Amino acid sequence: MIIQWYGQACLRVQTKPGPNGEVTVLFDPYDPKIGLKLPKLTAEVVAVTHDHYDHNYLQAVGGDYFLIKGPGEYEVKQTFIYGIPGWHDSAGGSERGAVTMYLLQAEGMSFAHLGDLGQTQLTDEQLEQLEGVDVLALPVGGVYTINAKQAAAIVAQVEPRIVIPIHYHLPGLKVGATLEPVEKFVRELGLAPQTEDKFKFAKKDLPQEETKLVILRPQA
């Protein structure tokens, strides 16, 4: 599995689950008016966590793709994706509405993208659906989502093997310019980070005892 980050909540996950070849899943492409610009991207699957312009800019993706925009169960060439209902705020969606968290299963591993999660605590039902997650990508910048301290608490709930922070302050970012920097989350989590341009791993590489923190450099 290969994971790349393009800023905000946009992640590209490449899997090779079986004899039918590679499957690329792109999460939350954003409109360039946020101050960042995506390169030309293609994917077999595009998954949108919610309909805000910094998460649903489909014009950034070329070619034919399978679009997922909500809860449900999906399968593309032995890559399985599950949409899990969540909230964009800590008030049951009454402030900013709903989001969809995604769980991807391929290559004998599981990857979860929590989108613009605003819940400060996951429900028992959500935790049951996320049980055994190997790699967890979650927002840490606050303002529109959970902040660094709240994100660390979500990590403690889920207990993944690898944590990837997303949706935090970057130079040039106009929307959410007051987002917290990733360093605050690093301090809250208390783990020494591993920094990568492209995070490539197999099931045998997953840590068995400890949790690993991976910070991805945004790709241009």
C-alpha positions as CSV (number, residue, x, y, z in Angstrom):
1,M,0.0,0.0,0.0
2,I,1.2,3.5,-0.8
3,I,-0.2,6.7,0.7
4,Q,0.5,10.2,-0.5
5,W,-0.9,13.5,0.9
6,Y,-1.7,16.6,-1.1
7,G,-2.6,19.0,1.7
8,Q,-5.9,19.6,3.6
9,A,-7.7,16.2,3.7
10,C,-6.6,15.0,0.2
11,L,-5.0,11.6,0.3
12,R,-4.2,9.2,-2.5
13,V,-4.0,5.5,-1.5
14,Q,-2.7,2.9,-4.0
15,T,-3.4,-0.7,-3.3
16,K,-2.7,-3.9,-5.2
17,P,-5.2,-6.3,-3.6
18,G,-5.2,-9.2,-6.1
19,P,-4.8,-10.4,-9.6
20,N,-7.0,-7.7,-11.1
21,G,-4.3,-5.1,-10.7
22,E,-3.8,-1.8,-8.8
23,V,-6.6,0.3,-7.4
24,T,-6.1,4.0,-6.6
25,V,-8.4,5.7,-4.2
26,L,-8.4,9.5,-3.9
27,F,-10.0,11.1,-0.9
28,D,-11.3,14.7,-0.7
29,P,-9.8,16.6,-3.6
30,Y,-10.0,20.4,-3.0
31,D,-10.7,23.5,-4.9
32,P,-7.5,25.6,-5.6
33,K,-9.2,28.7,-4.1
34,I,-8.1,27.3,-0.7
35,G,-4.6,28.5,-1.6
36,L,-3.1,25.1,-2.4
37,K,-3.1,23.5,-5.9
38,L,-3.5,19.9,-6.7
39,P,-1.4,18.3,-9.5
40,K,-3.3,16.4,-12.3
41,L,-4.6,13.3,-10.6
42,T,-6.3,10.1,-11.8
43,A,-8.0,7.4,-9.7
44,E,-10.2,4.4,-10.0
45,V,-12.2,5.6,-7.0
46,V,-12.9,9.0,-5.6
47,A,-14.3,9.2,-2.0
48,V,-15.7,12.5,-0.7
49,T,-16.3,12.9,3.0
50,H,-18.7,15.8,2.7
51,D,-19.8,18.5,0.2
52,H,-17.6,21.4,1.1
53,Y,-15.4,23.0,-1.7
54,D,-12.2,22.1,0.1
55,H,-13.2,18.4,0.0
56,N,-15.3,17.8,-3.1
57,Y,-13.6,19.4,-6.1
58,L,-14.1,16.6,-8.6
59,Q,-12.7,18.8,-11.5
60,A,-9.3,18.0,-10.1
61,V,-9.6,14.3,-11.1
62,G,-9.2,13.1,-14.7
63,G,-10.5,10.0,-16.4
64,D,-13.3,7.7,-15.4
65,Y,-13.7,6.8,-11.8
66,F,-16.2,5.4,-9.3
67,L,-17.5,8.1,-7.0
68,I,-18.4,7.5,-3.4
69,K,-20.2,10.3,-1.5
70,G,-21.7,8.7,1.6
71,P,-22.2,5.8,3.9
72,G,-22.5,2.3,2.5
73,E,-20.4,-0.7,1.4
74,Y,-18.4,-0.6,-1.9
75,E,-16.0,-2.9,-3.7
76,V,-13.7,-2.2,-6.7
77,K,-11.4,-5.0,-7.8
78,Q,-11.1,-6.6,-4.3
79,T,-10.6,-3.2,-2.6
80,F,-13.4,-2.8,-0.1
81,I,-14.5,0.6,1.1
82,Y,-17.0,1.2,3.9
83,G,-18.6,4.6,4.5
84,I,-19.3,5.3,8.2
85,P,-21.6,8.1,9.3
86,G,-20.1,10.8,11.5
87,W,-20.5,14.4,12.5
88,H,-18.7,17.6,11.5
89,D,-19.1,19.0,15.0
90,S,-19.6,17.9,18.6
91,A,-23.3,18.7,18.6
92,G,-24.7,15.8,16.5
93,G,-24.3,17.7,13.2
94,S,-26.5,20.7,14.3
95,E,-23.7,23.2,13.7
96,R,-21.9,21.9,10.6
97,G,-23.8,18.8,9.5
98,A,-22.7,15.3,8.7
99,V,-19.4,13.7,7.3
100,T,-18.6,10.3,6.1
101,M,-15.6,8.5,7.5
102,Y,-14.1,5.8,5.2
103,L,-12.6,2.4,6.0
104,L,-10.6,0.9,3.2
105,Q,-9.6,-2.8,3.3
106,A,-7.0,-4.3,0.9
107,E,-3.8,-6.3,1.0
108,G,-4.8,-7.8,4.3
109,M,-4.7,-4.3,5.9
110,S,-7.2,-1.6,6.8
111,F,-6.9,2.2,6.4
112,A,-9.3,4.7,7.8
113,H,-9.8,8.3,6.7
114,L,-11.9,10.3,9.2
115,G,-12.5,13.3,7.0
116,D,-13.6,16.6,8.7
117,L,-14.4,14.8,11.9
118,G,-15.7,17.2,14.6
119,Q,-16.8,14.7,17.2
120,T,-14.6,14.8,20.3
121,Q,-15.4,11.2,20.9
122,L,-16.4,8.3,18.7
123,T,-19.5,6.3,19.5
124,D,-19.5,2.7,20.4
125,E,-21.0,1.8,17.0
126,Q,-18.3,3.8,15.1
127,L,-15.6,2.2,17.2
128,E,-17.0,-1.2,16.4
129,Q,-16.8,-0.4,12.6
130,L,-13.3,0.9,13.0
131,E,-12.1,-2.0,15.1
132,G,-8.6,-3.3,14.2
133,V,-7.7,-0.3,11.9
134,D,-4.0,-0.5,11.0
135,V,-3.6,3.0,9.6
136,L,-5.6,6.0,10.8
137,A,-5.6,9.4,9.0
138,L,-7.4,12.1,11.0
139,P,-7.7,15.9,11.2
140,V,-5.7,17.6,13.9
141,G,-5.9,21.3,13.1
142,G,-9.0,22.4,15.0
143,V,-11.3,25.3,13.9
144,Y,-13.5,23.2,11.6
145,T,-12.5,19.8,13.0
146,I,-11.1,18.2,16.2
147,N,-8.0,19.9,17.4
148,A,-4.6,18.4,18.4
149,K,-5.7,17.3,21.9
150,Q,-9.0,15.9,20.8
151,A,-7.3,14.1,17.9
152,A,-4.9,12.4,20.3
153,A,-7.9,11.3,22.4
154,I,-9.5,9.7,19.2
155,V,-6.2,7.9,18.5
156,A,-6.4,6.5,22.1
157,Q,-9.9,5.3,21.3
158,V,-9.1,3.6,18.0
159,E,-5.6,2.3,18.9
160,P,-4.3,2.1,15.3
161,R,-0.8,0.8,14.5
162,I,0.1,3.9,12.4
163,V,-1.3,7.5,12.7
164,I,-1.2,10.0,9.8
165,P,-2.3,13.6,10.7
166,I,-4.1,15.7,8.1
167,H,-6.1,18.9,7.8
168,Y,-3.7,21.3,9.7
169,H,-2.0,24.6,8.9
170,L,0.2,24.8,5.8
171,P,2.0,27.8,4.2
172,G,-0.3,29.4,1.6
173,L,-3.5,27.9,3.0
174,K,-6.3,30.5,2.8
175,V,-9.3,28.6,4.1
176,G,-8.7,27.8,7.8
177,A,-5.6,29.9,8.0
178,T,-5.9,29.7,11.7
179,L,-5.6,25.9,11.8
180,E,-3.1,24.6,14.3
181,P,0.3,23.3,13.1
182,V,1.0,19.6,13.1
183,E,3.7,20.1,15.8
184,K,1.0,20.6,18.4
185,F,-0.4,17.2,17.6
186,V,3.0,15.7,17.8
187,R,3.4,17.0,21.3
188,E,0.0,15.8,22.3
189,L,0.6,12.3,21.0
190,G,4.1,12.1,22.5
191,L,5.6,10.1,19.7
192,A,8.7,10.8,17.6
193,P,7.4,11.2,14.0
194,Q,8.7,9.6,10.9
195,T,8.5,12.0,7.9
196,E,7.9,10.7,4.4
197,D,7.1,12.0,0.9
198,K,5.4,8.8,0.1
199,F,4.6,6.2,2.7
200,K,5.0,2.7,1.3
201,F,4.4,-0.4,3.4
202,A,3.2,-4.0,3.5
203,K,1.4,-6.0,6.2
204,K,4.7,-7.3,7.4
205,D,5.9,-3.7,8.1
206,L,3.1,-2.9,10.5
207,P,4.4,-2.3,14.1
208,Q,3.3,-5.0,16.4
209,E,3.6,-3.4,19.9
210,E,3.8,0.4,19.6
211,T,2.0,3.0,17.6
212,K,4.0,4.8,14.8
213,L,3.4,8.4,13.9
214,V,4.0,9.2,10.2
215,I,4.0,12.8,8.9
216,L,3.6,13.1,5.1
217,R,5.1,16.0,3.2
218,P,2.4,17.5,0.9
219,Q,2.9,16.6,-2.7
220,A,2.8,19.3,-5.4
